[in-house]
Amino acid sequence: MNNKKKYKVSVIVPCYKVEKYIKRCLNSLVNQTLDNFEIICVNDGSPDNTLNILNKYKEKYKDFFRVIDKENEGVWKARLDGVKIAQGRYIAIVDSDDYVEKDYLKKLYNAAKNNKSDISICGFSRIDNETGKVFSKEMNRFEGKDIYMDKNPEDIISINGALWNKLYKAELLKNLKTFEKPPIVFEDMMLFLLIAMKVKKISFINDCLYNYMVREGTAISTIDVNKKTLSEETMITIRKMYGNFNKDLIQVIDSLAFLHFGISLMFRISYDKSFNLKEELKKNRKYLDENFPTWRSTKYLSVFYCIKNKGKNLKVAIMKKVYVLHMLGIFLKVYRFMIDKLKIDIKW
């Protein structure tokens, strides 16, 4: 067997200060039903006992368990450091404070292999870390709705931007163009866009195989102005990369820019008292208009087009109407009340 493709799957787990949660994650991975896979844990300069825990697992499961110990450089670089030494045909990325079902790798691997897909995606459960209550099950209604990037690329707008409920052909990450200063806000979504540049087919399985743990105090974090600016600049660069590679996907990138920077970022900023939301909305509109000009005119965010195409991206299209009518501020107040008081969230 080609040594570079020694395993069916390589699982990369970036770790930083997770001594409370890492055993739960690793126990779910070492007991996977798939045969012939490896686990690569990247300790990103953890100041706690994380590295000692990783080394104990390495000693116990040394045949397929590897540890990289490095200085703290952030999760983006930690993931790619794992990619560099991965020997699997496919790569999965798991967050160290989450855990997976026992057939997570097997079902994703079979879906990718049997459907000849570049990426396979499973459903996931959003769970309260303290109580174990399942808040929601998501991405579990897509099976049989393959995405072909040359036919229905707008379907990736409705994919969650996280990296962890997905399995990727290794070459997609091995040959990845990256950044000297990677983004911190929306880093998962933008790394996924870089991976997706050369994707032809994406397939789905409806099973909720990934458990995303919601911890108190982590849902809404303070937005640092410099981090916000870096992410805005990175998204502009990604658009240019797509323009040079595949101009047909520009409207998709502009739609995603609106979804993440126009809606999600403004939602997060609305919680931060250091920002003037009204002024930020003005800046945001200018940012979108100058750098992602088709967000207003793209057919993918037309209500009529979305209804005609079985409602795909309809919620985002409606939000575009709200945004254009300068009603986003009002919507955000209602949305926050729904989340904070009623515990009701809208899944985009």
Steps between C-alpha positions, in 0.01 A plus 500: 500500500618852422644631829350841435155339508560268793161556663143536380450810714715740699319679784655832601421635847639847585530532878533805718426512873243218489602275791135494616363371169773328300449150645135499392606596149784249474299212646241553227773493235709201611184286507391571143357211297709586194815294460835642394494865608735727691452778755728805495469730801666840473574656839499873426709614797246404767592640843305231689520120518382440142839383368546245779158352424582480128829323570323238713266423209798493267669239720184287515404527133844549347415303183265770372527796738744789444565823686646827375612738774554856381491860615167677498418635154123458484263231381541577126873417503452213743262329259733547204798371700299183548418489130871507412570165661163335431528169312131432440313495169245723670528753781256586778536794739354468849492771769650380827208606723244310290450127443372270225281193463677166461422469127586863417806408292359183345183658369673813371771289334249268333293796381801669343633180344169360374384833358844589364476832683771747590322581826240309701293675768297362791240648730593621846344556840537828689521403869519691827833406655374528858165322480536280193178647360479484120421849376461401136590250229631663184622418148299176515261549207737504205560135411456439131542871421854491365665829419677525165704818498459540123118465518360612836782686682253723688415200717818552702341819638276276711788286633616576852840667481665277763769252400420222745196316356679440173747257343736628229714340233850547633633677191253784552679595821848387403515749211320781677583864440511670837586829672801628695256668740191278508163643608356440847139614453319255263822300460313170449283639224792656315718191529209298363478738203868447425448124515190523280677683217586178317206290615280338237250303708371507858276227644301470822379255759215597731627324813602742778847362568673805646422649841572871518520606864367843594680637803379795703682818408625372163195566281560875464856626533629855499595625154850643484524779240832375363374143471185627328706698249730205429203275426340762274825531305538123478151461355586758233812300413300177474260669257796601282630144510164369383487766230832378363397137530127482422306820433172308496530463878533872574126540569524215751791669679314831508194327642712338770662834577155645560390205714807499724608863509163666439293284736719289731766762569245774561316266736817443701584870500150579630602334828818707533446830681829639369348525149239744372275262309352771279846614389617142454203426274598795280859378480380149433278607211789691346732201548258266321418742218862580423645151527214256427284700257277217376354434847211733417428370150590131513218268402605266779362747756186585304187397690332394173800287397518337843128415502527364147788277612321326788573772754878463502666803668159664544575618855815674381309659212240633743775637722646679200165679463507593869857626466435703185197665666723610791305284744783274616545691827138434594527137393811448714319622811218252438745224412698553820182488706407171334840350579564646846152483648307242298798275415384489137757527224468533121712262297623662182 
